[in-house]
Amino acid sequence: MQEVLYRLWQMLLGWGFVGLVYHSADRWQGPGHMLAPGWLDRLIPFNPQAIWLYLSFFLIIPLCYLICPRQRVIWLRSSMQLSALVAGAVYLLWPTTMDYPLNEAHSPSSSLLAALIRVDSAQNCLPSLHIALTVLAVWAAADAQHKWRSVLLMAWGLAIAFSILQLRRHLFIDLLSGAALAMVVGWGCWRMQWMGGKSRQRGKQ
């Protein structure tokens, strides 16, 4: 139980910080620059039914915190926090928005999407933190000793990415930049953690 509480606390520090930066940037930034959809964005039809898969993001993050190797928990927290800081700086310096489709259907999925739209930012598009956090979480939980679990998590992450495009919450360029942010920050935090571990080992010798 103590281990679970430790992991949930680290998740709160990481994910909670992301939420703080995300909403603060949305409040303080100026009008967003309109992003134009690319050919892939135009190819994928708008589908409110994708809201259920989109919201599974709120399951995959805590799951990955709970199952990732213990030595990666701090890395995941730090990577999330640094990703939020970098993305927040971009949101403030170059805010972006997009042309969102009308959600006129009458269904449980459409109603849930409408509720999401009311609380989510109409800006903060590039880079996508939704994808950045998904990439980091799956990266942390991927484990050679659990190959099938890792494959399923990767497939789940890709499905979440596709649902974002289906819902038109982001454009493909937002997803690419979010994934790139996660890779650069994740590698940087891993490098710093590895160097810190080597320094501690030398100090003990």
C-alpha positions as CSV (number, residue, x, y, z in Angstrom):
1,M,0.0,0.0,0.0
2,Q,2.9,2.4,0.8
3,E,4.3,1.8,-2.7
4,V,1.0,2.6,-4.3
5,L,0.7,5.8,-2.3
6,Y,4.3,6.8,-3.3
7,R,3.5,6.3,-6.9
8,L,0.2,8.2,-6.8
9,W,2.0,11.1,-4.9
10,Q,4.6,11.3,-7.7
11,M,1.8,11.3,-10.3
12,L,0.1,14.1,-8.5
13,L,3.3,16.1,-8.5
14,G,3.9,15.5,-12.1
15,W,0.4,15.5,-13.7
16,G,-0.9,18.1,-11.3
17,F,1.9,20.5,-12.3
18,V,1.0,19.9,-15.9
19,G,-2.5,21.0,-15.2
20,L,-1.4,24.1,-13.4
21,V,0.9,25.2,-16.2
22,Y,-1.7,24.3,-18.9
23,H,-4.5,26.4,-17.4
24,S,-2.2,29.3,-16.3
25,A,-0.8,29.6,-19.9
26,D,-4.4,29.6,-21.3
27,R,-5.3,32.4,-18.9
28,W,-2.3,34.6,-19.6
29,Q,-1.7,34.2,-23.3
30,G,-2.8,36.4,-26.1
31,P,-5.0,35.5,-29.1
32,G,-3.9,32.4,-30.8
33,H,-2.5,32.1,-34.3
34,M,-4.8,30.0,-36.5
35,L,-3.2,26.7,-37.5
36,A,-4.2,25.3,-40.9
37,P,-5.1,21.6,-41.2
38,G,-2.8,19.4,-43.3
39,W,-3.8,16.6,-45.7
40,L,-4.0,14.0,-43.0
41,D,-6.2,16.1,-40.9
42,R,-8.6,16.6,-43.8
43,L,-8.5,12.9,-44.6
44,I,-9.8,11.8,-41.1
45,P,-13.5,12.5,-40.6
46,F,-14.8,14.2,-37.5
47,N,-16.3,11.6,-35.2
48,P,-17.7,12.4,-31.7
49,Q,-17.7,8.7,-30.9
50,A,-13.9,8.9,-30.4
51,I,-14.5,10.8,-27.1
52,W,-14.4,7.5,-25.2
53,L,-11.0,6.5,-26.5
54,Y,-9.8,10.1,-26.1
55,L,-10.8,10.1,-22.4
56,S,-9.0,6.8,-21.8
57,F,-6.0,9.1,-21.5
58,F,-7.1,9.6,-17.9
59,L,-6.7,5.9,-17.4
60,I,-3.4,5.2,-19.2
61,I,-1.5,7.9,-17.2
62,P,-2.2,6.5,-13.7
63,L,-1.9,2.9,-14.9
64,C,1.6,3.6,-16.2
65,Y,2.6,5.3,-13.0
66,L,1.5,2.2,-11.1
67,I,3.1,-0.5,-13.3
68,C,6.3,1.2,-14.5
69,P,9.6,0.0,-12.9
70,R,10.2,1.9,-9.7
71,Q,13.4,3.5,-10.9
72,R,11.4,5.2,-13.7
73,V,8.8,6.8,-11.4
74,I,10.9,9.9,-10.6
75,W,11.9,10.1,-14.3
76,L,8.3,10.1,-15.4
77,R,7.4,12.8,-12.9
78,S,10.3,15.0,-13.9
79,S,9.8,14.5,-17.6
80,M,6.1,15.5,-17.3
81,Q,7.0,18.6,-15.3
82,L,9.7,19.7,-17.7
83,S,7.5,19.0,-20.7
84,A,4.8,21.2,-19.2
85,L,7.3,24.1,-18.6
86,V,8.5,23.9,-22.2
87,A,5.0,23.7,-23.7
88,G,3.8,26.5,-21.4
89,A,6.6,28.7,-22.7
90,V,5.5,28.0,-26.2
91,Y,1.9,28.7,-25.4
92,L,2.7,32.0,-24.0
93,L,5.2,33.1,-26.6
94,W,3.4,31.8,-29.6
95,P,-0.2,30.8,-28.7
96,T,-2.1,28.7,-31.3
97,T,-5.7,27.8,-32.1
98,M,-7.5,26.0,-34.8
99,D,-10.9,25.9,-36.6
100,Y,-13.0,23.5,-34.5
101,P,-15.9,21.6,-36.1
102,L,-19.5,22.1,-34.9
103,N,-20.7,19.4,-32.6
104,E,-24.4,19.3,-33.5
105,A,-25.2,15.6,-33.1
106,H,-27.5,14.5,-30.2
107,S,-25.9,11.5,-28.6
108,P,-24.2,10.6,-25.3
109,S,-20.8,10.9,-27.1
110,S,-21.7,14.4,-28.4
111,S,-22.9,15.5,-25.0
112,L,-19.7,14.3,-23.4
113,L,-17.6,16.1,-26.1
114,A,-19.6,19.3,-25.5
115,A,-18.8,19.1,-21.8
116,L,-15.1,18.6,-22.6
117,I,-15.2,21.6,-24.9
118,R,-16.7,23.8,-22.2
119,V,-13.8,23.1,-19.8
120,D,-10.9,22.7,-22.2
121,S,-8.8,25.4,-23.8
122,A,-9.6,26.6,-27.3
123,Q,-5.8,27.3,-27.6
124,N,-2.7,25.5,-26.3
125,C,-2.6,23.5,-29.5
126,L,1.0,23.2,-30.4
127,P,2.7,21.2,-28.9
128,S,0.0,18.7,-27.7
129,L,0.6,17.9,-24.1
130,H,-2.1,15.2,-24.4
131,I,0.3,13.3,-26.7
132,A,3.5,14.3,-24.9
133,L,2.2,12.8,-21.6
134,T,0.9,9.7,-23.3
135,V,4.3,9.1,-24.9
136,L,6.1,9.6,-21.6
137,A,3.8,7.3,-19.7
138,V,4.0,4.5,-22.3
139,W,7.8,5.0,-22.5
140,A,8.1,4.6,-18.7
141,A,5.9,1.5,-18.5
142,A,7.5,-0.2,-21.6
143,D,9.5,-3.2,-20.3
144,A,11.4,-5.9,-22.1
145,Q,10.3,-8.4,-19.5
146,H,6.6,-7.7,-20.3
147,K,6.7,-7.5,-24.1
148,W,3.0,-8.1,-24.8
149,R,2.0,-5.6,-22.1
150,S,4.3,-3.0,-23.7
151,V,2.9,-3.7,-27.2
152,L,-0.6,-3.2,-25.9
153,L,0.3,0.0,-24.2
154,M,1.9,1.3,-27.4
155,A,-1.2,0.4,-29.4
156,W,-3.4,2.1,-26.8
157,G,-1.3,5.2,-27.0
158,L,-1.5,5.2,-30.8
159,A,-5.3,4.8,-30.6
160,I,-5.5,7.8,-28.3
161,A,-3.5,9.8,-30.8
162,F,-5.9,8.8,-33.6
163,S,-8.9,9.7,-31.4
164,I,-7.5,13.2,-30.9
165,L,-7.5,13.7,-34.7
166,Q,-11.0,12.3,-35.0
167,L,-12.3,14.7,-32.4
168,R,-10.4,17.7,-34.0
169,R,-9.0,18.6,-30.6
170,H,-5.5,18.9,-32.2
171,L,-4.0,18.8,-35.7
172,F,-1.4,16.3,-36.8
173,I,1.4,18.9,-36.5
174,D,0.4,19.3,-32.8
175,L,0.8,15.6,-32.3
176,L,4.2,15.5,-34.0
177,S,5.5,18.4,-31.9
178,G,4.1,16.9,-28.7
179,A,5.8,13.5,-29.4
180,A,9.0,15.3,-30.3
181,L,8.8,17.3,-27.0
182,A,8.3,14.1,-25.0
183,M,11.3,12.4,-26.7
184,V,13.7,15.3,-26.2
185,V,12.7,16.0,-22.6
186,G,12.5,12.3,-21.7
187,W,16.0,11.7,-23.1
188,G,17.3,14.8,-21.3
189,C,15.8,13.7,-17.9
190,W,17.0,10.2,-18.3
191,R,20.5,11.5,-19.1
192,M,20.5,13.8,-16.0
193,Q,19.2,10.9,-13.8
194,W,21.9,8.6,-15.1
195,M,24.6,11.1,-14.6
196,G,23.3,11.9,-11.1
197,G,23.4,8.1,-10.3
198,K,27.0,7.9,-11.5
199,S,28.0,10.9,-9.4
200,R,26.5,9.3,-6.3
201,Q,28.4,6.0,-7.0
202,R,31.7,7.9,-7.3
203,G,30.9,9.7,-4.1
204,K,30.5,6.4,-2.2
205,Q,33.8,5.1,-3.5
